Structure formats: C-alpha cells, structure tokens
Amino acid sequence: MQGRPDHCPPPVTSPLPNDNVELDVPSGRKTSISREDLLAAALRLIGPHRSVSSLSLREVTREAGIAPNSFYRQFRDMDELTVALIDLAGRSLRKIIGAARDRVATQRGIVRSSIEAFMEQLRADDKLLHVLLREGTVGSDAYKQAVDRELTFFEEELRTDLVRLAAADGTTMHEPALVSKAITRLVFAMGAMAMDLPPERDRELIDQICTMVRMIITGARTIAEQETSKN
C-alpha cells in the first residue's frame, strides 16, 4: 500500500456536537454573566434623573459587556430585572436602617439615627434607594406594587419598634400600624424630594423630618391617652 506523501496535510475532522469547542466571541464581551452583574450594570446607568423604567435591554447588556441574547439566561425581561432591583434595594435599606436603630435605645435617638441612615443611603454611590424612590412614582403598576411591598416590610418593622418603645416608656400608642405607615410614607416622600436637592440641604431636611415624625408619634400617644381617660 502506498503511504501518504509527506507533503499532504493531515485530514481535517469536524467536531461533534457534544465536543467542547471554544467559540469565538466579540472582543470585550463576556462569555458568561450572573444576575448580580446585570443588576450592577443597570444601577450604573440610572441616576437622580434616570429611572430603571427608562432603560432598554440593549443598554443594560451593552453596559454589562454581553450580547443581548445572553440577558435571557438570567431574566425573562426588563420587568423581572427591575423587580429584582426593587427587592434588592428594599433588603439593603432595611438592613442599614435596622443596624442604625439597634445602636440606640431611645425613641428620639431611633428616629434621628434611622432618618440619618436613610439620607446617607440616598447619597450613596450604589443608587439602590433611587430605585425605590423613582419606581414607586414613575414605574409600571408591577413596579409600584413591588415598591409598595417593600414599604410594607418597613412599616411592619417600625410598628414593632414603636410598640416596644411605648411599652418601655409605660405608655400606649393609638393605631401603631397606621402610625408606622404615616411615618414610612412621609420619609420616602421627603426622600424623593431630596433627590432633586443639593446634599448641602440634607441636614435641614433631616431636622424637618425628625420634627414631623415626632409630631406624628406625639399625636398618636395623645389620642391613646384621651381614649384611656374616657374609659
């Protein structure tokens, strides 16, 4: 049998479908990405005057450095990504404010420390609080419902603190659940306004919010005392 001439190239075989083949990807694009990477990319694109609702899928994937089709490995659509961001923002803020409340033991101290932590987070670089404040007013119904769910979590935690502090002071509070809702909605409304103001106004706003919150608490305690005296 005649051997293959030395100058002939070896035969070329095509890889089988299950072979591990390195695919060529455009320069600068990642071959894999996590949900956290996509959330971080979206956060980099938003700001005081740009909500998640205004972002397109292509903008987010371009910022993340992936092809648009790779987005669907982590999220069904931009709505799902936005709700995930809202949930992340709520968990992060509750953790920060909870830690601030744990550092003090008095009602006055808890009010101020919680509001200061809120304003600090408003100015933080991660922009998570911006998601809650913007999507609760300009987002779709699904986004507003997600924000409202996060606010409800805040209200439940605050109600527990209000009842505990009132008991420690030997007093009662009228409708603590309604009081916690009034305080939470007030703080978030003031926070949305603060986004459009310079940071130099923060101290003034903190003082105003603290005064308004104490007025709500004092009013609730006064109503409770009046109801007790009637009985």
VENFEN-V894417 format. One record per residue. RES is the residue in one small letter. SS is DSSP state (helix for helix, strand for strand, loop for the rest). Layout:
res:RES ss:SS
res:RES ss:SS
This chain:
res:m ss:loop
res:q ss:loop
res:g ss:loop
res:r ss:loop
res:p ss:loop
res:d ss:loop
res:h ss:loop
res:c ss:loop
res:p ss:loop
res:p ss:loop
res:p ss:loop
res:v ss:loop
res:t ss:loop
res:s ss:loop
res:p ss:loop
res:l ss:loop
res:p ss:loop
res:n ss:loop
res:d ss:loop
res:n ss:loop
res:v ss:loop
res:e ss:loop
res:l ss:loop
res:d ss:loop
res:v ss:loop
res:p ss:loop
res:s ss:loop
res:g ss:loop
res:r ss:loop
res:k ss:loop
res:t ss:loop
res:s ss:loop
res:i ss:loop
res:s ss:loop
res:r ss:helix
res:e ss:helix
res:d ss:helix
res:l ss:helix
res:l ss:helix
res:a ss:helix
res:a ss:helix
res:a ss:helix
res:l ss:helix
res:r ss:helix
res:l ss:helix
res:i ss:loop
res:g ss:strand
res:p ss:loop
res:h ss:loop
res:r ss:strand
res:s ss:loop
res:v ss:helix
res:s ss:helix
res:s ss:helix
res:l ss:loop
res:s ss:loop
res:l ss:helix
res:r ss:helix
res:e ss:helix
res:v ss:helix
res:t ss:helix
res:r ss:helix
res:e ss:helix
res:a ss:helix
res:g ss:loop
res:i ss:loop
res:a ss:loop
res:p ss:helix
res:n ss:helix
res:s ss:helix
res:f ss:helix
res:y ss:helix
res:r ss:helix
res:q ss:loop
res:f ss:loop
res:r ss:loop
res:d ss:loop
res:m ss:helix
res:d ss:helix
res:e ss:helix
res:l ss:helix
res:t ss:helix
res:v ss:helix
res:a ss:helix
res:l ss:helix
res:i ss:helix
res:d ss:helix
res:l ss:helix
res:a ss:helix
res:g ss:helix
res:r ss:helix
res:s ss:helix
res:l ss:helix
res:r ss:helix
res:k ss:helix
res:i ss:helix
res:i ss:helix
res:g ss:helix
res:a ss:helix
res:a ss:helix
res:r ss:helix
res:d ss:helix
res:r ss:loop
res:v ss:loop
res:a ss:loop
res:t ss:loop
res:q ss:helix
res:r ss:helix
res:g ss:helix
res:i ss:helix
res:v ss:helix
res:r ss:helix
res:s ss:helix
res:s ss:helix
res:i ss:helix
res:e ss:helix
res:a ss:helix
res:f ss:helix
res:m ss:helix
res:e ss:helix
res:q ss:helix
res:l ss:helix
res:r ss:loop
res:a ss:loop
res:d ss:loop
res:d ss:loop
res:k ss:loop
res:l ss:helix
res:l ss:helix
res:h ss:helix
res:v ss:helix
res:l ss:helix
res:l ss:helix
res:r ss:helix
res:e ss:helix
res:g ss:helix
res:t ss:helix
res:v ss:helix
res:g ss:loop
res:s ss:loop
res:d ss:helix
res:a ss:helix
res:y ss:helix
res:k ss:helix
res:q ss:helix
res:a ss:helix
res:v ss:helix
res:d ss:helix
res:r ss:helix
res:e ss:helix
res:l ss:helix
res:t ss:helix
res:f ss:helix
res:f ss:helix
res:e ss:helix
res:e ss:helix
res:e ss:helix
res:l ss:helix
res:r ss:helix
res:t ss:helix
res:d ss:helix
res:l ss:helix
res:v ss:helix
res:r ss:helix
res:l ss:helix
res:a ss:helix
res:a ss:helix
res:a ss:helix
res:d ss:loop
res:g ss:loop
res:t ss:loop
res:t ss:loop
res:m ss:loop
res:h ss:loop
res:e ss:loop
res:p ss:helix
res:a ss:helix
res:l ss:helix
res:v ss:helix
res:s ss:helix
res:k ss:helix
res:a ss:helix
res:i ss:helix
res:t ss:helix
res:r ss:helix
res:l ss:helix
res:v ss:helix
res:f ss:helix
res:a ss:helix
res:m ss:helix
res:g ss:helix
res:a ss:helix
res:m ss:helix
res:a ss:helix
res:m ss:loop
res:d ss:loop
res:l ss:loop
res:p ss:loop
res:p ss:helix
res:e ss:helix
res:r ss:helix
res:d ss:helix
res:r ss:helix
res:e ss:helix
res:l ss:helix
res:i ss:helix
res:d ss:helix
res:q ss:helix
res:i ss:helix
res:c ss:helix
res:t ss:helix
res:m ss:helix
res:v ss:helix
res:r ss:helix
res:m ss:helix
res:i ss:helix
res:i ss:helix
res:t ss:helix
res:g ss:helix
res:a ss:helix
res:r ss:helix
res:t ss:helix
res:i ss:helix
res:a ss:helix
res:e ss:helix
res:q ss:helix
res:e ss:helix
res:t ss:helix
res:s ss:helix
res:k ss:helix
res:n ss:loop
